[in-house]
Protein backbone atom coordinates (compact mmCIF):
# COMPACT_ATOMS: atom_id res chain seq x y z
CA UNK A 1 0.00 0.00 0.00
CA UNK A 2 1.55 3.30 -1.02
CA UNK A 3 -1.36 5.57 -0.11
CA UNK A 4 -4.85 5.34 1.36
CA UNK A 5 -7.49 7.99 0.81
CA UNK A 6 -10.52 5.80 1.32
CA UNK A 7 -13.90 6.94 2.59
CA UNK A 8 -13.91 8.52 6.06
CA UNK A 9 -16.54 6.00 7.23
CA UNK A 10 -14.09 3.11 6.68
CA UNK A 11 -11.44 4.71 8.87
CA UNK A 12 -7.70 4.22 8.81
CA UNK A 13 -7.37 0.64 7.55
CA UNK A 14 -3.84 0.51 6.19
CA UNK A 15 -0.31 1.24 7.37
CA UNK A 16 2.76 2.37 5.43
CA UNK A 17 4.45 -0.68 3.92
CA UNK A 18 1.41 -2.98 4.03
CA UNK A 19 1.48 -5.63 1.29
CA UNK A 20 -1.67 -7.21 -0.12
CA UNK A 21 -0.80 -10.88 -0.38
CA UNK A 22 -4.23 -12.18 -1.38
CA UNK A 23 -7.58 -11.01 -2.73
CA UNK A 24 -10.41 -13.43 -1.98
CA UNK A 25 -7.71 -16.04 -1.31
CA UNK A 26 -6.15 -15.54 -4.78
CA UNK A 27 -2.51 -14.41 -4.78
CA UNK A 28 -1.90 -11.56 -7.26
CA UNK A 29 1.51 -11.28 -8.91
CA UNK A 30 1.39 -7.46 -9.15
CA UNK A 31 -0.74 -4.38 -8.49
CA UNK A 32 -2.61 -4.67 -11.78
CA UNK A 33 -3.60 -8.25 -11.05
CA UNK A 34 -4.75 -7.32 -7.52
CA UNK A 35 -6.90 -4.54 -8.98
CA UNK A 36 -8.25 -6.99 -11.57
CA UNK A 37 -9.25 -9.50 -8.84
CA UNK A 38 -11.01 -6.75 -6.89
CA UNK A 39 -12.79 -5.23 -9.89
CA UNK A 40 -13.98 -8.61 -11.18
CA UNK A 41 -15.24 -9.87 -7.84
CA UNK A 42 -18.92 -10.80 -7.89
CA UNK A 43 -19.10 -10.88 -4.11
CA UNK A 44 -20.70 -8.17 -1.99
CA UNK A 45 -17.48 -8.04 0.06
CA UNK A 46 -13.84 -8.52 -0.92
CA UNK A 47 -11.43 -10.26 1.45
CA UNK A 48 -7.91 -8.81 1.51
CA UNK A 49 -5.05 -10.60 3.22
CA UNK A 50 -2.45 -8.02 4.24
CA UNK A 51 1.11 -8.47 5.50
CA UNK A 52 1.93 -5.62 7.90
CA UNK A 53 5.31 -4.35 9.08
CA UNK A 54 5.13 -4.13 12.90
CA UNK A 55 4.95 -0.59 14.32
CA UNK A 56 4.59 1.05 10.89
CA UNK A 57 2.86 4.42 10.57
CA UNK A 58 -0.85 4.54 9.82
CA UNK A 59 -2.26 6.08 6.64
CA UNK A 60 -4.71 8.49 8.23
CA UNK A 61 -7.87 9.34 6.35
CA UNK A 62 -8.54 13.06 6.11
CA UNK A 63 -10.64 14.07 9.11
CA UNK A 64 -10.08 10.86 11.08
CA UNK A 65 -10.29 10.80 14.86
CA UNK A 66 -7.38 8.41 15.52
C-alpha positions in Angstrom: 0.0 0.0 0.0 1.5 3.3 -1.0 -1.4 5.6 -0.1 -4.9 5.3 1.4 -7.5 8.0 0.8 -10.5 5.8 1.3 -13.9 6.9 2.6 -13.9 8.5 6.1 -16.5 6.0 7.2 -14.1 3.1 6.7 -11.4 4.7 8.9 -7.7 4.2 8.8 -7.4 0.6 7.6 -3.8 0.5 6.2 -0.3 1.2 7.4 2.8 2.4 5.4 4.4 -0.7 3.9 1.4 -3.0 4.0 1.5 -5.6 1.3 -1.7 -7.2 -0.1 -0.8 -10.9 -0.4 -4.2 -12.2 -1.4 -7.6 -11.0 -2.7 -10.4 -13.4 -2.0 -7.7 -16.0 -1.3 -6.1 -15.5 -4.8 -2.5 -14.4 -4.8 -1.9 -11.6 -7.3 1.5 -11.3 -8.9 1.4 -7.5 -9.1 -0.7 -4.4 -8.5 -2.6 -4.7 -11.8 -3.6 -8.3 -11.1 -4.7 -7.3 -7.5 -6.9 -4.5 -9.0 -8.3 -7.0 -11.6 -9.2 -9.5 -8.8 -11.0 -6.7 -6.9 -12.8 -5.2 -9.9 -14.0 -8.6 -11.2 -15.2 -9.9 -7.8 -18.9 -10.8 -7.9 -19.1 -10.9 -4.1 -20.7 -8.2 -2.0 -17.5 -8.0 0.1 -13.8 -8.5 -0.9 -11.4 -10.3 1.4 -7.9 -8.8 1.5 -5.0 -10.6 3.2 -2.5 -8.0 4.2 1.1 -8.5 5.5 1.9 -5.6 7.9 5.3 -4.3 9.1 5.1 -4.1 12.9 4.9 -0.6 14.3 4.6 1.0 10.9 2.9 4.4 10.6 -0.9 4.5 9.8 -2.3 6.1 6.6 -4.7 8.5 8.2 -7.9 9.3 6.3 -8.5 13.1 6.1 -10.6 14.1 9.1 -10.1 10.9 11.1 -10.3 10.8 14.9 -7.4 8.4 15.5 
